[in-house]
Amino acid sequence: MLRQLRWKSLLAIIVIVGVAAAALFVPDYRIPGIGDRGSDDVLGLRLGLDLAGGTQLIYQAGLEGEAPTEEQMEGLVGTITRRIDRLGVAEPSIQQLGDDRLLIQLPGVEDTQQAKDLIGQTAQLEIVERVCEDALCSVFEDRPSGLTGGDMARAFPSTDQATSLPVLSFELNRDAAQQFAVMTQRIYSTNAPRTDSPDQLAFVLDGEVLVSAGVESPITAGVGIIRGNFTPEEVRQLAIQIESGRLPVDIEEISSSLVAASLGAQSLEEALIAGGVGLLLVLFFMAAYYRVSGLVAGMALVCYIIIVLAIFKLIPVTLTLAGLAGFVLSLGMAVDANILIFERLKEELQIGRTVQLAMQIGFNRAWPSIRDGNVSTILIALVLFFFGSGSANSAVTGFAVSLLIGVLASMFTAIFISRNLLGIVAASWLRRSARLFTPDAGTRDTRDRPAPAGGNG
Amino acid sequence: MRVASYRKLFFAISALLVLLSTVSLITFRLNPGIDFTGGAAITAVYETDVSSSRVSDALTAAGQPDAIVQQAGNNTFFIRLGILELDERDDTGNVVRRGDESRVRDALAGVGPVEIGSFDSVSGIIGAENVRNATIAVIVASLVILLYVTWAFRRVPSPLRYGVAAVIALVHDVFIVLGVFSVLGETINLEVNAMFITGVLTTIGYSVNDTIVVFDRLRENVARYTNATTRELVNLSVRETIARSLNTSITLIVVVVALLLFAGPAIRPLLYVLLAGVTVGTYSSIFIASLLLVSWDEGEIGRFWRRVRFRRAAA
């Protein structure tokens, strides 16, 4: 019964580690409903800019006293994303950091200046008159109307009173209303005689058309709506983008970092070599000191590394140097969990217990300290994550994330893999010689022990 | 091994180390990197032979007379600059006057064909914020550990003592690591940067884990030998866990030393912190955290405070 359970758990270990290894060693694949995983880097892991090379910029928005609103930040992200797309960067990342900051990551970009010039430009909103050549308006000419973002009072999502459908509402400044009236009158007039090619009104941000529409009636009061086959979210997005061009938020660079691909590759290579050498030393030490259990721990550690890296790839976690440091610490904790178990195991063997019983008791005694040590590390990782995110220091966040994943995985390895592998060894012929596990079985020196207070704890 | 009998020796050693760290921190200070002060750091790799004085001269001409230029290997230079002036822009955001960054780049390129390996620039705002966040993180982490250890040891008599002892050991470790770094900052010009903070945090994690292992054994022995004194129990627990403590530390130290031999300059500061942190963390979990419990149990801490207060009142 017990033996059967052991073999079942061995099977479970093989399946888990096998799946993790497949996830790790297959370079790239698609997980249905979740997305693509993998990259061109080592093992398909996602590498941070300090390892892969590229430019990272952090901007502070709305420096002049006034904090930007959520919508303004969203508009800013949209505007900058559109500009970056024009740079042709593979997998750029533009995210909001805290309330009023932007983190822009541009893998592979080494011309920081060009990126900064593009990002630093103020968003330009224009209202243009689109003169169409045919009914579908597939051929057209955009004529600037002279009206810009500065002439608009606001743009906001609302609902059409007649149809209850989402529409985009906008208002112009009083000074611009007259010019807008003339322009919409002109566009409208193309509707009646030339229904085959009605002209349109378009809002253009940074040279890109956000929305264009025909004119159903001249807008004389400077207040209008745009109907379309919009979802509420589309209308909200449109309003945010028009607002971002109407009232651009000031941004100022507060941090910029460029790492050349060559330097990143060098750091990565050094880290890999150092990690490999470190791992070999640990494995050698464990096998020399703890003998058979050390070999078991070695297997558990290799499984551990495969599982953690597979999780990094699946989530996916972007690996930076700081993240690697967090991983190394969690690796140290995983080694420590094994050492804790083995020291207990040795103790139990020294007082003359059988290998099988010693393993069971050894694990049970080691568990509370593994649990408490790991939980306290998890708490520290959470504190770091909390203080690291939101601020500009992504190194601390990266460290915290990989430490958190690493420690959780290390608890899993200790409970599931190390214990079951040890159980299997204990059930095999190896159990006949306690000396395969410790050189001094059954030789425990008990002189210094205080007398037990009746009963055994 | 009867460590508890020698506790005054260990306390004296720690007091001395903390004192030396304080003196060193006051005299040498830490050598803050751009992550904390703001400023710029550049790695420039020249394709031809170039002297560091030519690089310095070019930077001075570009308006950076305070640039620190360090040669690191063949035609590779580490350059430290103050906070850079940004590009000046007009209302539409077009650049009307180039800032320091492009002037510095032009100056470096003027010396010879060069590859900019890395160019980091941090504003003063971020620097101040990083200092604040790091300090808060260490304090909050300590409080969380205090609460957690007290809770985890709730079945032992006076669990708060365990929490306090663990945090004292932790603060002791952080302090000594800072002291070591102020010396390294003075001697080999090592900078305190974001990587350093990660290293200190790692040390905290390691130190607490190590302390908990000793305390866990104590917790077990307290339940088992109800007639024994704290002193006896601490002696026994330290003896029973010392093999594990040393093995774990040696494993980690071996790995860190291996990393030091192979790894590049980017993670070297982190490795120095780890080396110092793991060493002092092991020491404090064995000789400080658990021995504080003995002193507390035997009323020494109360006596010590009374004496300090008495002296203050007398002065």
Interface residues (C-beta under 8 A of the other chain):
Chain A: D50 I58 Q60 E110 T112 Q113 K116 D117 G120 Q121 T122 Q124 E252 E253 I254 S255 S256 S257 L258 V259 A260 S262 L263 Q266 S267 E270 A271 I273 A274 G275 V277 G278 L281 V282 F285 M286 Y289 L321 A322 L324 A325 G326 V328 L329 G332 M333 V335 D336 I339 L340 E343 E347 R365 P368 S369 D372 G373 N374 V375 S376 T377 L379 I380 A381 V383 L384 F387 G388 S391 A392 N393 A395 V396 F399 L403 D448 R449 P450 A451 P452 A453 N456 G457
Chain B: D35 T43 L86 D87 R89 D91 T92 G93 N94 V95 E101 S102 R105 E115 I116 G117 S118 F119 D120 S121 V122 S123 I125 I126 E129 N130 N133 A134 I136 A137 V140 A141 V144 I145 Y148 V149 A152 A194 M195 I197 T198 G199 L201 T202 I204 G205 Y206 V208 N209 D210 I212 V213 D216 R217 R219 E220 A223 R224 Y225 T226 N227 A228 E232 L233 N235 L236 R239 E240 T241 A243 R244 N247 T248 I250 T251 L252 V254 V255 A258 L259 L261 F262 A263 G264 A266 I267 L270
